[in-house]
Every structure is written in C-alpha cells, then in structure tokens.
Amino acid sequence: MSASLKERISKALRDDIIFGRLMPGERIKEAWLSEKFKCSRGPVRETLIQLEREGFLELIPNQGAIVSKISPKEVEDFYALLELLEGKAVRWATPLLKPEDINSLKQLNNRIRKISTESKNCIEEWIPLNLAFHRFFREKCGNDKLNWIIEEIRIRITRFRYTSLLVDSFDEYVKDHDEIIALVHKGNAVEAEKAMQRHIRHAKKILMKFLSRFPA
C-alpha cells in the first residue's frame, strides 16, 4: 500500500471534517471512498482506523464510520489541558528565544492581522496561521514530549474551533497574541505564561458558548 495514498485520503477526510464539509453524525462508507480515490478498500480501512484514533470518526461494526459528534465535556477537558500545557510552553520558551524569534512571532501575528474577514476563505486562512503561532512556543521550549502532547490535543479540537469561530473575534485573538509577544520580548516568562492561559480561556469561552446553543 502506498503511504502517500493513505496520507492523501487522511488529509482529505480530516480537512472535510475540520472545515465542516462533513458534519457530526454523518456516515462515511468505504465503498464511496474507494470509488472517490480510485483505490481498494485496504488503504481506506486503515485511514478510517487512524482517524478514529485521532477522534475524528467512530467506527460502528457492520455500519462503517460516522463523523464524531461534539462533546462539550470533552472539549472543556481538552482546553483545561491546553491552558496548563501551552502556558508552560511559553514560560519555558521565553528565556530561550532570540531577537530573530521575536521578529518571527511579530511577522506571523501581522499575517493573521491582515486576514480579511470579508473573504469567504478567512477561516481556512486563519486556522493554520493561528496554529503556527501556538506551535512556535512548544517547538522552542526544549521539551519534545510537551510539543507532541499539545499537537495531539490541537488536532482533536481544530474542527470544533472551525464550527464556532466568529470573524468578529479575530481582532481579539490578535490582541491576545500581541500581549504575549510583548511579555516574551521583555523576558517576563511568568506573566507571558499567564497571558497565554488567559488567551486559552478566552478561546474556550467562545467555543463553549457556541456549544451551549448548538450542542450537536
């Protein structure tokens, strides 16, 4: 089996779920995927098993796969972990960052700032840049295991973020990032950690408010 084929199928399904083209509870059949990607059911089946491990799908015996439904409790638990872990990533990364690292963070946040909320693709543009901002700290903090754990959590919540994100909140996210960058630039690791924790709580509040209205 071609690894690239499995990766291509995985990415296509993951993107469809993250960006709302496949909705929670929607059924996905192996035959449909085999026909779509012009392949046997072997790579399709392995892809579905992988996405089940990642939390995107549920496999039901003799029925195929369905897109996992959003659980408010699960999301709240994930954000509690993110608040703790990403705060530590910022705290540990701060004393290790060089001037060019700070400039890279500023440039990244400026790219986020320039995203037009009037663009029909604004969410698709925003998500990878926002993930890159957060990934920056955990890649620089010197703890590869922390990086891996946070990445696993982020994968599982990205599709939830997409369903709830309001374009009106873009400016607030950018301001949160500005505050974090400023504190990191000053070398104030403790306050930078607190700023990241506030930022995570802010994101969670937006999502939980959405889930309280549309729990399915």
C-alpha positions as CSV (number, residue, x, y, z in Angstrom):
1,M,0.0,0.0,0.0
2,S,1.2,3.5,-0.9
3,A,1.8,5.6,2.2
4,S,1.2,8.7,0.2
5,L,-2.2,7.4,-0.8
6,K,-3.2,6.8,2.8
7,E,-1.9,10.3,3.7
8,R,-3.9,11.8,0.8
9,I,-7.1,10.1,1.9
10,S,-6.5,11.0,5.6
11,K,-5.8,14.7,4.8
12,A,-8.9,15.0,2.5
13,L,-11.2,13.5,5.2
14,R,-9.6,15.4,8.0
15,D,-10.0,18.7,6.1
16,D,-13.6,17.9,5.2
17,I,-14.4,17.4,8.9
18,I,-12.4,20.3,10.1
19,F,-13.9,22.7,7.6
20,G,-17.5,21.5,8.1
21,R,-18.0,19.8,4.7
22,L,-18.7,16.5,6.7
23,M,-20.8,17.2,9.7
24,P,-21.0,15.4,13.1
25,G,-23.1,12.2,12.8
26,E,-22.7,12.0,9.0
27,R,-21.9,8.5,7.7
28,I,-18.9,7.7,5.6
29,K,-18.9,4.5,3.6
30,E,-15.8,2.6,2.5
31,A,-17.2,2.0,-1.0
32,W,-17.7,5.7,-1.5
33,L,-14.1,6.5,-0.5
34,S,-12.7,3.6,-2.6
35,E,-14.5,5.0,-5.7
36,K,-13.6,8.6,-4.9
37,F,-9.8,7.8,-4.6
38,K,-9.8,5.0,-7.2
39,C,-8.3,2.5,-4.7
40,S,-9.0,-0.8,-3.0
41,R,-10.7,-0.8,0.5
42,G,-7.4,-1.7,2.2
43,P,-6.0,1.8,2.4
44,V,-9.4,3.2,3.1
45,R,-10.0,0.9,6.0
46,E,-6.6,1.8,7.5
47,T,-7.3,5.5,7.1
48,L,-10.6,5.2,8.9
49,I,-8.9,3.4,11.8
50,Q,-6.3,6.1,12.0
51,L,-8.9,8.9,12.1
52,E,-10.9,7.0,14.8
53,R,-7.7,7.0,16.9
54,E,-7.4,10.8,16.3
55,G,-11.0,11.3,17.4
56,F,-12.5,12.4,14.1
57,L,-14.5,9.3,13.5
58,E,-16.4,6.5,15.2
59,L,-16.3,3.0,13.6
60,I,-19.5,1.0,14.0
61,P,-19.4,-2.7,13.3
62,N,-21.2,-3.6,10.0
63,Q,-22.2,0.0,9.5
64,G,-19.0,1.8,8.6
65,A,-17.8,5.1,10.1
66,I,-19.6,8.3,11.3
67,V,-18.1,11.7,12.0
68,S,-17.7,12.0,15.8
69,K,-20.2,14.3,17.5
70,I,-19.0,17.3,19.5
71,S,-18.9,16.6,23.3
72,P,-18.9,19.8,25.3
73,K,-17.3,17.9,28.3
74,E,-14.6,16.6,26.1
75,V,-13.8,20.0,24.6
76,E,-13.7,21.6,28.1
77,D,-11.3,18.9,29.3
78,F,-9.0,19.4,26.3
79,Y,-9.0,23.2,26.9
80,A,-8.1,22.7,30.6
81,L,-5.1,20.7,29.4
82,L,-4.2,23.3,26.8
83,E,-4.3,26.1,29.3
84,L,-1.8,24.3,31.6
85,L,0.5,22.9,28.9
86,E,0.6,25.9,26.5
87,G,1.2,28.2,29.4
88,K,4.2,26.1,30.4
89,A,5.4,26.1,26.8
90,V,5.5,29.9,26.7
91,R,7.2,30.1,30.2
92,W,9.9,27.6,29.2
93,A,10.4,29.0,25.8
94,T,10.7,32.7,26.8
95,P,14.3,32.6,28.2
96,L,15.4,30.6,25.1
97,L,14.1,33.0,22.4
98,K,16.4,35.1,20.4
99,P,15.6,38.5,18.8
100,E,15.0,36.9,15.5
101,D,12.5,34.6,17.1
102,I,10.6,37.6,18.5
103,N,10.6,39.1,15.0
104,S,9.2,35.9,13.5
105,L,6.4,35.9,16.1
106,K,5.6,39.5,15.2
107,Q,5.6,38.7,11.5
108,L,3.3,35.7,12.0
109,N,0.8,37.7,14.0
110,N,0.9,40.5,11.4
111,R,-0.1,37.9,8.8
112,I,-3.0,36.9,11.0
113,R,-3.9,40.6,11.4
114,K,-4.1,41.1,7.6
115,I,-6.6,38.4,7.0
116,S,-9.8,40.0,5.6
117,T,-12.9,38.9,7.5
118,E,-14.8,39.6,4.3
119,S,-13.0,36.8,2.5
120,K,-15.0,33.6,2.1
121,N,-11.9,31.7,3.0
122,C,-11.0,33.7,6.0
123,I,-11.4,30.8,8.5
124,E,-9.3,28.5,6.3
125,E,-6.6,31.2,6.2
126,W,-6.8,31.9,9.9
127,I,-6.6,28.4,11.3
128,P,-3.1,27.3,10.0
129,L,-1.6,30.7,11.0
130,N,-3.1,30.6,14.5
131,L,-1.8,27.0,14.9
132,A,1.6,28.1,13.8
133,F,1.7,30.9,16.4
134,H,0.9,28.4,19.2
135,R,3.2,25.7,17.8
136,F,6.1,28.2,17.8
137,F,6.4,28.2,21.6
138,R,6.1,24.5,22.1
139,E,8.8,23.9,19.4
140,K,11.1,26.3,21.2
141,C,10.5,25.3,24.8
142,G,13.0,22.5,24.7
143,N,10.5,19.7,25.6
144,D,9.7,17.5,22.7
145,K,7.2,15.4,24.7
146,L,5.2,18.5,25.6
147,N,5.2,19.5,21.9
148,W,3.9,16.1,20.9
149,I,1.1,16.1,23.6
150,I,-0.1,19.5,22.7
151,E,-0.1,18.7,19.0
152,E,-2.3,15.7,19.7
153,I,-4.8,17.8,21.6
154,R,-4.8,20.5,18.9
155,I,-5.6,18.0,16.2
156,R,-8.7,16.9,18.1
157,I,-10.1,20.4,18.7
158,T,-9.4,22.1,15.4
159,R,-12.6,21.0,13.8
160,F,-14.6,22.3,16.9
161,R,-12.9,25.7,16.6
162,Y,-13.9,26.0,13.0
163,T,-17.6,25.4,13.7
164,S,-17.7,28.1,16.3
165,L,-15.2,30.7,15.3
166,L,-16.8,34.2,14.7
167,V,-14.9,36.6,12.5
168,D,-15.7,39.3,15.0
169,S,-13.3,37.6,17.4
170,F,-10.3,37.8,15.0
171,D,-9.2,41.2,16.4
172,E,-9.4,39.9,20.0
173,Y,-7.2,36.9,19.2
174,V,-4.6,39.2,17.6
175,K,-4.6,41.5,20.6
176,D,-4.1,38.5,22.9
177,H,-1.1,37.4,20.7
178,D,0.3,41.0,20.9
179,E,0.2,40.9,24.7
180,I,2.0,37.5,24.8
181,I,4.7,38.7,22.3
182,A,5.3,41.9,24.3
183,L,5.8,40.0,27.6
184,V,8.0,37.4,25.9
185,H,10.1,40.3,24.4
186,K,10.5,41.7,27.9
187,G,11.7,38.3,29.1
188,N,8.8,38.1,31.6
189,A,8.2,34.4,31.5
190,V,5.8,34.2,34.4
191,E,3.5,36.9,33.0
192,A,3.7,35.6,29.5
193,E,2.6,32.2,30.8
194,K,-0.4,33.9,32.5
195,A,-1.2,35.8,29.3
196,M,-1.3,32.5,27.3
197,Q,-3.5,30.9,29.9
198,R,-6.0,33.9,29.6
199,H,-5.9,33.5,25.8
200,I,-6.7,29.8,26.0
201,R,-9.6,30.5,28.4
202,H,-10.9,33.2,26.1
203,A,-10.9,30.8,23.2
204,K,-12.6,28.2,25.3
205,K,-15.3,30.6,26.3
206,I,-16.2,31.4,22.7
207,L,-16.4,27.7,21.9
208,M,-18.4,26.7,24.9
209,K,-20.8,29.5,24.3
210,F,-21.4,28.1,20.8
211,L,-21.8,24.5,22.1
212,S,-24.4,25.6,24.7
213,R,-26.5,26.9,21.8
214,F,-25.8,24.1,19.3
215,P,-24.8,21.1,21.4
216,A,-25.0,18.7,18.4
